[in-house]
């Protein structure tokens, strides 16, 4: 698994003597939700991103994406702008209203940046944009840059779950 696509999380285990000890770290894949109505785009990006070690889910429109976001916290959401049922702009507005912490985790992937209304929207929200047609290397670079910036420090999850009076052994 690609080291860039994971967080190292240290686990804490209680031994027979009642002491808490940190055990070998586990690699936790970063999660990405891809939202696009073009199945070919979803298939290609899923293949490339999962091959790089990321955990990838897909949705074919914004409404389906909102249902998935209600069930899982994603490190990154990559969405097209033009889709049936609920487009990317409406998805972004709903994400900001319901899950404000996700507003900085959205990337738009679109070929529609020349339209003035689209340009104004993208400039106003400040989210990164991957221009279609895209190079796969540009997608990987963008994902890596954004997820590395928002990754959880090693061991933070387990330290947060440990009782305040727990005694932990230093990592070896």
PyMOL commands that set and color helices and strands:
alter all, ss='L'
color gray80, all
select helices_A, chain A and resi 3-5+39-51+62-69+88-98+100-105+116-125+136-149+156-161
alter helices_A, ss='H'
color red, helices_A
select strands_A, chain A and resi 6-14+20-29+31-35+55-59+76-79+106-110+128-131
alter strands_A, ss='S'
color yellow, strands_A
deselect
rebuild
show_as cartoon
